[in-house]
């Protein structure tokens, strides 16, 4: 999901924000369903130029499962990210700025392609 930017384009219309909310709600609903979380997520009304999704009240056990799942996701590092970070750190320790810059570029490409 790409965040909306306003720097060179006009602010999004309410119709654009509603579309973004519906798309995001659908994606989040599918991810939750894939993880066995019985949630009903709906698109919210745009407000102050932002798009929203809505959760109905959640049972505590479902909310705890979501928290645990998110923690696992955030704590599991990508092996390729870790390898690139190690290469860059070693290059910096060796004062090899060419390799360090190449590793930073590789990380950016990897992040855009995979994450």
Protein Blocks (a to p, Z undefined) as FASTA:
>chain_A
ZZddfklmccddfklmmmmmmmmmmmmmmmmmmnopacdddddddeehiacdddddddfk
lmmmmmmmmmmmmmmccfklmmmmmmmmmmmmnopaklmmmmmmmmmmmmmmmZZ
